Amino acid sequence: MDFLTEKEKNIEDYIKEGNLQEAENLIKEILQMNANDLYAKGQLIKIYRKQRKFQEAEILAKEILKVEPNNIPTNAQLISVYMKQMKYKNAEILALKLMKLEPDNINRKEKLLKIYRKQEKFQLAEDLAKQMIKLQPDSEIRKSQLVKLYIEQGKLEEAEKMANEILKSKSDSSCDIIKHQLVKIYIEQRRFQDAENLTNEILSIQPTDVSLKTQLVDIYIEQGKLKEAENVAKELLESKSLQAQYITKQLSLIHIKQKKSQRNESQTYSKDLMEKSKEEVNTSKNIKKFRKRIYNQEISLENIKDFEEEISIFSEFEQKMLLAELYTHLNLVGKAKQALKDATNIKEISEEQQKILKQAIQIIQSNKMNVIQRNKKWGLLTGTYEEYQR
């Protein structure tokens, strides 16, 4: 093995092990001998991406592409960098370029499909998904992608029709995915009894599916089956579900509805209470969407002002907690501490919020955790770790 080949192998090993500094040192040695070594620069882009130095990664990738415009690995890396920076239009242009260079590469189409969805270009995404199905007519994973696109566009009849077609084929690889999608379709169509039946069918095979049980609580609530909803919610709390915060909120909602029923109050009061309950559920769902964006690394320092403006619809406490969670994921511990400090100065917060705040402060002040461990702890605290990890 010659000198350069050995160093290249060591660089790859170091990157796999997460020893980025050693990998970077070897790359600099290679670049000192040959400042135009494209392999070394390509590996350095990987390191920058892992370090979340997206601006440096972008600059370096563009340097390579000036020399080799059709360098496929570098184009692919730059697409990923653009995606992390939410520069979806730039990513789309490059993805279309790679599609021309590798027209039969299904992974290139997969990436472009994701870019279209990020931009909510659902019709283009749908057309591309159908092309992919033509290339892989027996792939039910491809068909399930189209089902998801139909759901996102509100084309529930088309989504249900395709989902049932897939289920008829009895494919083990996609059966679970499709059944979960069908549950969502039934909920969107307000066919709660169908959603309940299918959810219980899945749970009879997968009794430990926490996300599905959480969904079942909502389904029961929508049907007014409060006792059943309460039983499932308590079961989830006893099992120390990672979504404990949301379940606790839903359990409170169940108790409110039960008391309302027992008191038999006026129709006007019932209507107001239902609207308030729906508002609480919708707020929880919206917060969940923002947490998903944080976990998917869609928020950076460049667009944090926009993020702050978007979350201004929530309570002051929820805003500070979302900011603390975001800063934690960006490994900006000082800013996360400040956000939590601001949260402690809010006068009117519930006992549950005080408990969450106390645990969050313990997480961010711990010197024993690295960024990955802190992110995991945040996910466990807010009940989102299991879903976004999956």
N, C-alpha and C positions, 0 to 999 in steps of 0.2 A: 504494500500500500504506500503510495507516494505521499509527500509532505502535505500537499493541499487536500488530497482525498481524505486523509486521516483527520485533518482539522475540520473538514466539512461534516464528516461523520460525528465528530465530537460536538460540533455546533448543534446538529439535529438531536443528539442525545440530551444535551443540556436543555434544549427547548422543551423536549418531552418531559424532562424531570422538573421543569419550572425554574431551573437555575439560569435565569435570564442574564444576569450580570456576567457570568463566565462565558456564556454564548456570545454576548456582545463584545467581550474582550478579544475573543478569537476572531470575530468578524473584523474588528479594527486592525488586527495583525495582518489579515489577508488584504484589506483595503490599503494598508500602508505599502504593500508590495505591488498592488495593482488597484488603483483608485476606481477603475472601471469594471471591476469584477461584478457581473450582474447576479451571480449566484449569492455572493455575500450580501449584496444590497437587498436581494429578495428575502433572505433570512432576517435581515435587520428590520424589514417591514413587518415580518411576523412578530418580532420582539416588540416593536412599537405598538402593534395592535394589542398584544397581551398586556402591555403597560398602559393602555388607553391613551397613548400619545398619537391621536388620530391625525393631528395637523402635520406632525413630523412624518408619519407614514404616508400621508397624501403627497407631500412634497417629494419624498424619495421615490415613490411609485411613478410620479410624473417625470422625474429625471430619467428613469429607465425607459419609459415609453417614448421619450424624445429620441432615444437611440433605436429602440425596437418597438414601434407602435403596435405591432401585432403579438407582442409577448403575452401569451395566454395566461400563465400563472400571475403575472403582475397585474394584468387587467382584472383578473378574478379577485385579487387582493384589494385592488382599488375600489371595486364594487362594494366589498365588505366594509371598507373604510367609509365610503360614502353613506352606506346604510347606517352605520353607527352614528354618523353625524346628521342623520335625517336629511341628507342631500339626495332625495329619492329621484329627482329628475336627472341628475348627473349619473346616478347608478343605472337608471333606465337606459340612457344613451349608450353606456358601456356594455350593458347586458345585451342590447340589440346588436351591438358590434360583435360580441362573442358568438351570438346566435348565427351570424353570417359566417364567422370563421369555423364554427363547429355546428353545422345545422342539424346533425343527428344526435347531439349530446343532450340527453334528457335532463342532466343536472343544470345545464344552462337555462333550459326552459323553466325548470323548477325555481331557479333564482329569479327569473323575470316575472314569474307568476307571483312570487312573494312581493316583489317591488310594486307590481300593479295593485295588489291588495293594500299595501301600505299607503298608496296614493288614492285608494278607493276608486280606482279605475276598474270597476267590477265587470263591465262589459268586455273590456280587453282581456281581463283575467279569465272570464268565462270562455271566450273564444279560444284562448291559449290552452285552457284545461281540456276543451273538446279536442283540440289538435293532439294533445298528449294521449288522450284516450284512443284516438285513431292509431297512434304509434304503438300503444300498448293496450289493445282491446280487452285483454284478459286481466288487466291490473285493476283490482277493485279499490286499491289505494288511490289510484287516479280518479276513479269514479267518486270516491268519498270526498276528494278535494272539491269536485264539482258540486256535490251535495252541500258542502260548507259554503261555497260561493252563492248558491241559490238561497241558503238561509240568510246570509249577510245582506242579500238584495231584497229579502222579503218575498222571494218566489217560492212560497211554501208548498204549493201543489207540485211544482216540478221537483222540489227537494224530496218530498214524500214519495213521489212516484219512483225516482231513481233509487232512493234508499230501500224501498220494498223490492225493487228488481235485484239489488245486490244481495239482500237477505235471502231471496229465493235460490241464489246460487250456493248458499250455505258454506261460504268461505270462512274458515277459522281465522284467517289473517285479518279480516276487516269486519267481522261480525260484531264485535264489541264496539268498535268505533261507530258503526252505522246505527246500532241500537241507541247509543248515547245521543247521536244526532237526531234520531227519531223522537226521543224524549223532548229535546229542545223544540223540534217542529210542533209537537203536540201542545207544548206550553205556549208557544207563540200563537197557535190557533185556538188557544183557550179550551183545548180538549183535555181537561185535567184528569178525567177518569181514565182515558187512554194512556196519558202520561203516567198515572199512578200504576196502572196494570203492567206497563212495560218496565217501569222502574223496579217494581217488586220482582218481576221475572228476572231481570239482570242481577238483582241482589240475592236471589235464590242460588245463583251460581257464583257471584262475587260478593259475599256478605260483608267484606271488610272495605268496600268502596265508600270512603268517607264523603267524597264530593257528591256522589249520587244520593247518599242518605241526607246530606244537607239540602240537596235539591228536593228530596221527597218531603222535607219539612215545609218548604214553600208550597209544594203541590197540595199538601193537606190543608194548609192555611187558606189557600185560594178556594178550596171546596167547603171551608167551614168545618173541617174535621179536626177540631182543635185538640181533642184528647189524643188522637193518633199522632198529631204533630208534636204535642208535648212529650209523648213517650219516646219518639225518635230523637227529639232534641236532648232529652235527659240522657238517653243512651249514648249519644255522641259526647256529651260533656263528661260522663263517667269514664268513657274510653280515652279521655284527654285528647280530644280531637285538636288538630292543628288550626282548625277554623273556629276555635272556641269563642272568639270575640263576636263573630257574626252570629253564631248559634245562640249566644247569650242574648243578643239583641232580638233575635227572632222569638226566643222563649218569653222575653218581656212582652213582645207583641201578642203572643198567644194568650198570656195572662190578662192583658188589657181587653182582648176580644172576649175572653171567658167572663170577666167581670161585667162587661157591657151586656152580655147575653143574660147573665143572672139578674142584673138590675132591671132589664127590660125597659131601657130608657127610650125616649122619644125617637121618631124616625129622623129628625133633623140632627140630633146628637150622634146617632149611628152613622149618618152620612159624613159628618165632620170628622169623626174618629177614623173612619175608613180612609178618608183622604189623607189624614195625618199619618196613618200607618203606611199607606202607599208611598208617601213622601219619604218616610224613614227608610223603607226598603230601597227606593230609587237612589237615595243618597248613598246608602251602603254599596249599591251596585256601581255607582259612579266613582266612589273612592276606590273600589276594587279595580276599575279600569285604569285609574292613574297609577295604582301600585303595579299593575301588569306592565305599564310602560316603563316604570322604574326598573323592574326585574328584567325587562327585555333590553335595557340599556338604551332607551330611545331619548332620554333626557340628558343633555350635556350642559356644561357651563355656558355655552354659546346661546342656548335657548331657554335658560333658566328663568329669565324675566317673563317670557311667554307662559312658562309653566306656573309661575306665581300668580299671574293674572287669571289663568284658567281655574286654579283651585280656590280663587277668592269667593266662589259660590258656597264654600263650606264654612263651618264654624271656625273661629280663630284657633281653637285647640286642634281641630283636624288639619288645618293648614300647617301649623307648626310641626305636627307629627309627620305629615307627608314630607315636609322640607327636611326634617331630621333624617327620615328614612332615605331620601334622595341623596343627601350629603354623605350618609354612611356608605351607600353604594358607589359613590364617586370617591370614596376614601378621603373625604375632607372632614376629618374628625373634629377639628376646631369649630367649623361652621355647624356641624351636627350638634355639638355641645351647646352652642349659642341658641340654636332653634329650640332645644329642650329647655334651656334656661328661660327663654321667652314663654314657653308653655307653662312653666311653674308659676309665672307671674299672672296668669289668667285667673280671675277670682272665682268664677262660677263653672266648676267642672265636677262631674259626678264622681262617686266613689270608685266606679269601674275605671273611669279615665285616670284618676289619681293612681290606681294600681298599675295601669299600663305605663303611665309616665315614669313611675318609680322603677319598673323593670327596664324601660328603655334607657334610663340614666345609668343603671348598672351595666347594661350592655356596652354603652359608648365609653364609659369610664374604665372599663376593664383593660388592663395592659397585657393580659394573657391571650387575647384573641387577635388574630390577623383579620384582614378585610373579609376573607371568605367566611370565616367563623362568625364575624359580626353580622354579615348579610344573612346567614342562616338563622341566627338568633332573632333578627328582626322579622324574618319570615315566619318563624315559629310564634313570635309574639302577636303578629297581626293576622295569623291564620291564612297566609298566602303562600308559605314556603312549599307545601306539598304540591299545589296546583302548578305553580310556575316552574318548579323543579322538573315536573313531569313534562 
